[in-house]
């Protein structure tokens, strides 16, 4: 079965089983996007179940957020493995064991090998602090300021073996203001990241978004451009 068909099959299975989709989250840092998902589910704004949070950093605050919410928190220290592939295999064996329908990378800072990405193609998304394809990788806010762009923001995309290069589902834009530094710009982008991730995951969990032939499809039709988050947290 080709990867696009496999992604469609996974979505059909979720819909057929009629359960709240099971979500596993990967996070390396403070976990503010994770907290946005926790809060949205608790408030009834996201029909999903967070089944586990995984981290490569034992002291990641995201793990504490998970435990505080009664969510299973799992950690594997990458320093204990001889290669990236060996670590990825161990981590994703843990992920598979909790049987998630989807995997969300929310501030997960390690590159993922093609062999694990391929297995989860169409079922794994990432949130990135830039308007992709601009500013892939790290230090996005400083780079945006250095290049003098007028608009910056965040993107949610399907994860593929290409770093931050998977098809973009949705974006949220913020203006770059006079006097901005990397810190002020990052804070303003983060405020938009949270509703962007919640809304994008909501579409995925509802079976409305799918990856097919390396294109994002909404309600069965290919998107001509990424969805844009409005000020009301809806998509245009």
N, C-alpha and C positions, 0 to 999 in steps of 0.2 A: 504493500500500500504506500502511495506517495505521501510525503509529509503533509501536503495540503489536505488530502483526503483524510489522513489520520487526525488532523486537527478538527475537521468537520465531524468525524466520528466521535471524538471526545466530547464535543459540545452536544451532539445528539444524545449521547449516553447520559450526560448530566440532566438534560431536559426530560429524558424518558424516566429516569429514576425519581424525579420530582422531590429531591431533597435539597436542602440549602447547600450550595456548593461548598466543598471543603477547601480551605485556603491554607497553604503553608507560606510563611514569610521568611525571607533571607535578609538579614540586616547586620551591618558591621559597627554601627555607631549609636547615636542617641535614640533613634527609633521614633522620631516625631511623626513620620508618615505611618508607621505602625500604630501609633496612638490614635491617629485620625481614623484608621480602619476600626480599631477597638471601639472608639466613641460612636462611629457611624452605625456599627452593628448594634451596640447597646441602645441607641436611640431609635432603632427600627428603620434607619435610612439606607441600610445595605443588607440585602438578604443573603447572608453567607455565614459560615462558621470558621473561625480561626482555630485550626487544629494544632498548630505548632509554630514556634519561631526558632530559626536556626541562625547561629552566628559563628564566625571564624575567630572571634575575639572574646575570651572569657570574661572580660570586664565591660563588655558593651552594655550601655544603659538600656538598650532595647530588650535585653534578657530580663532585666528587672521589671520593665513595663509589662512583659508577658506574664511573669510570675504574679505580679500584682493583680492582673486581670484573670488569673486562674487558667492561663494558657500554658501548655507544655513548652518549656524553654530548653533548647539543646545547643550544646557548643562542641565544636571540634577545633582544637588549636592547630592551625596550619603548620606551625613550626615542628610538629611531630611527624611530618610525612616527608618522604624522600623526593617526591615530585608533585607538581600540581595535579597531574592526572590521578595519582594515588589518593590525594586529598579529595578531589572531586568525586571519585568513586565512593569513598567512605561517607562523605557528606550526603550525596544523593541516594545512597542506600538508606540512610536515616530518613531522608525526605520521603522516599518511596514507601517506607514502612508505615507512615501515618496516612497513606492513601489519599493524598490531596487531589482534587480536581484541577486546581490551578496553583501555580507558584508565583509569588510576587517578590521581586527584588526591590527592596525599599531601603536604599542606602547600603547596599551590599557592594563592597569595594574590591572584591577579587575578580579577576578574569575567569570566565568559565570555559572549559574545554569543549571543543566541537562535539565530542562523543556524548557528553551529558546534555548539551543544549539540544542536540538532534532528537533525543528521546522525548523532550518536553516541548518541542516546537509547536507553537500554537496554543500552548497551555501555560506559558511563562511570560510575564511582562515585567518591565523595568520602568522606574521613573527616573528621569535624568534632568538636571537643572540647566537646561538650555533649550533653545528652539532648534532642535535637530533638523537638518544635518549639521548645523553650526555648532562648533565647540564640543566635539566629542571628547571624552576623557575627563581629566581633572581640571581644577582651577578655572571653571567655566566663567565665573563672575569677573574675576580679574582679567581674563582674556577678552571678555565682552567689552569691558571698559577700555582696555588697551586698543581695541579696534574701533572704538568710537561708535558702536551701534546705537540706534535710537530705541530699539525694542529688544527685550530679552525675555526669558520666561522658562517654562518647563515643558517636558514632553513625556508622554507615556507611550512605550513602544513594545512590540513583541520582541523577545530576546532571540537573536540568531547568533551564529559564531562570529559575526562581524561586530567588533566593539561598538556599542551604541549605534549600530547600523541597521537594526531591524526595522520593519515597516512601522511607521508612526501612527498610532491610533488617535491621539488627541493632544492638544497643546493649550497652555494658558500663557497669555502675554502680559508683560508688565513694561511700562515705559522706563527708560533710563533717564534719571533726573540729574539736573545740574547739581554738582556737589556730591554725587554718589561716590562711595568707595565700595570695595568688594563686600564689606560687612553689611552696609545698609542695603545694597542691591540683593544680597543673598537673603536677608530677612524678608524683603518684600516678595521675592520669588517664592520663598518657603510658604508664605501665607496662601499662595495660589496653588502650590503643589498639593496640599492636603485635599482640597475639594476636587482637584483634577484627578488624583489617584482614586478617590472614592467613586466619583462618577464614572470613570473609565472601567473600574473593576465591576461596577454595577451593570454596565452593558455586557461585559464578558460573562458574568454570572447568569444574566438573563438569557444568554444564548443569542444576543443580538449582534455581537461582534465575533468575527472569526477570521483566521488567517487561511487564505487559499491561494495557491500559486504565487506566493510571496507578495500578496496584496491584502490589505485590510478590507473586509467586507462588512457592511452594516445592513442588517435585515436582508441578506442575500445578494446585495449589490455592491460592487467595488466602490470604495471611496475615491473621489478624485483628488482630495486633499485631506489632511488631518482635521478632525473635528476641533472646533475652537470653543473653549470654555468662556461663558459670558459672566458678567458680574453677578448674576443670580445663580451661578453654579449650574446652569443648563448648558447644553451644547448647541452651537449654531452650525 
